């Protein structure tokens, strides 16, 4: 499953924190590091993201808003939700 090896240098404090987290989870330090990478960088690969972009670009019809219209709708919703005066 895992085939790539990575070597990194960390501080003694980082190592201590990693080992403590692994102990609390009853897991390996390596699995804690892999989970942290996925949490920070996400787990979807580039090919999957590109397919999603292509699918979105191919969509037709529907109530799509321009970025400006979307910003205006969000601002109006905020004003209503928080009873703010309209933006000028």
Order of alpha helices (4+ residues) and beta strands (2+ residues): alpha-alpha-alpha-alpha
